[in-house]
């Protein structure tokens, strides 16, 4: 799965949640929950069979999504758009940096076992990514 898809999906979960429009104790409880779900979304997406792109393509597409999310965070004056994206990408960052052999085992265990997903699946993923970007862009802003 593209790191861009992980970042965008996690940010979309935050942007579409009502947590940004809450305050007080409700926000104190809801924000950690949505951020934890942003992290967990990584593993849910990795369980879906997908075509793996090479690192360079992944980094290029991911960089475009990071720029887009930086714009959204600036536009909406909301740093949690970026925090949720970071959490969505964190498991892959930890895997690439080989932070922990135990984590690598868990990450591999939860990852799709389909080793040869059809190449057209990357087109489906890119269409899903474009849809998520559109949803984030059009989502109602904080009030």
C-alpha positions in Angstrom: 0.0 0.0 0.0 1.3 3.5 -0.8 2.3 5.5 2.2 0.3 8.3 0.6 -2.8 6.2 0.9 -2.1 5.5 4.6 -1.5 9.2 5.3 -4.6 10.4 3.3 -6.9 7.8 4.8 -5.8 8.6 8.4 -6.2 12.3 7.8 -9.6 11.8 6.3 -10.7 9.9 9.4 -9.7 12.9 11.5 -11.1 15.5 9.1 -14.5 13.7 8.8 -14.8 13.1 12.5 -16.6 15.6 14.7 -13.7 15.8 17.1 -12.4 19.1 15.6 -15.7 20.8 16.4 -15.9 19.6 20.0 -14.3 21.1 23.1 -13.7 20.4 26.8 -14.0 16.9 28.2 -15.6 15.6 25.0 -12.5 16.6 22.9 -10.2 15.3 25.6 -11.7 11.9 25.2 -12.4 11.9 21.4 -9.1 13.2 20.2 -6.9 10.3 21.5 -9.5 7.9 20.1 -9.5 9.3 16.6 -5.7 9.5 16.7 -5.5 5.8 17.8 -7.8 4.9 15.0 -5.6 6.8 12.5 -2.7 4.5 13.6 -4.9 1.4 13.4 -6.1 2.4 9.9 -2.7 1.5 8.6 -3.1 -2.1 9.6 -6.6 -2.3 8.2 -5.5 -0.9 4.8 -2.4 -3.2 4.7 -4.7 -6.2 5.1 -6.3 -5.4 1.7 -4.4 -7.1 -1.1 -2.5 -4.5 -3.0 0.3 -3.9 -5.6 3.6 -2.7 -4.0 5.4 0.2 -5.8 9.1 0.7 -5.5 10.5 3.1 -2.9 11.1 6.0 -5.3 7.5 6.0 -6.7 6.2 5.7 -3.2 8.2 8.6 -1.9 7.2 10.8 -4.9 3.5 10.2 -4.5 3.9 10.5 -0.7 5.6 13.8 -1.0 2.7 15.2 -3.1 0.3 14.1 -0.4 2.4 15.6 2.3 2.3 18.9 0.4 -1.4 18.7 0.0 -1.9 17.9 3.7 0.4 20.8 4.7 -1.9 23.0 2.7 -5.1 21.6 4.3 -3.6 22.0 7.8 -2.6 25.6 7.0 -6.0 26.3 5.4 -8.0 24.8 8.3 -5.5 26.0 11.0 -5.5 22.4 12.3 -2.2 20.6 13.1 -4.0 17.4 13.8 -4.5 16.9 10.1 -0.8 16.3 10.0 -0.6 14.4 13.3 -3.2 11.9 12.0 -1.3 11.5 8.7 2.0 10.9 10.6 0.3 8.2 12.6 -1.2 6.6 9.5 2.3 6.3 8.0 4.2 5.5 11.2 4.2 1.7 10.9 5.8 1.9 7.5 8.4 4.4 8.7 9.2 2.1 11.6 9.4 -0.9 9.2 11.7 0.9 6.7 14.0 2.1 9.6 14.0 -1.4 11.1 13.2 0.1 14.6 12.3 -3.3 16.1 12.4 -6.9 14.9 9.3 -7.6 16.9 7.4 -4.8 15.3 8.5 -6.1 11.9 7.1 -9.5 12.7 3.8 -7.9 13.8 3.7 -5.7 10.7 4.3 -8.6 8.4 1.7 -10.8 10.2 -1.0 -8.1 9.8 0.0 -7.4 6.2 -1.9 -8.9 3.2 -0.5 -12.3 2.3 -1.2 -11.9 -1.4 2.2 -11.7 -2.9 1.3 -11.0 -6.5 -1.6 -8.6 -6.6 -2.6 -7.8 -10.1 -0.9 -4.7 -11.5 -4.3 -3.0 -12.1 -4.8 -2.9 -8.4 -2.4 0.1 -8.2 -4.9 1.9 -10.5 -7.7 1.1 -8.1 -5.6 2.3 -5.2 -4.7 5.6 -7.0 -8.4 6.1 -7.8 -9.2 5.6 -4.1 -6.4 8.0 -3.1 -7.8 10.6 -5.5 -11.2 10.2 -4.0 -9.9 10.6 -0.4 -8.0 13.7 -1.4 -11.2 15.1 -2.9 -13.1 14.3 0.3 -10.5 15.9 2.5 -10.4 19.0 0.3 -14.2 19.4 0.3 -14.8 18.4 4.0 -16.4 21.1 6.2 -13.9 23.1 8.1 -13.7 23.7 11.8 -16.3 26.0 13.1 
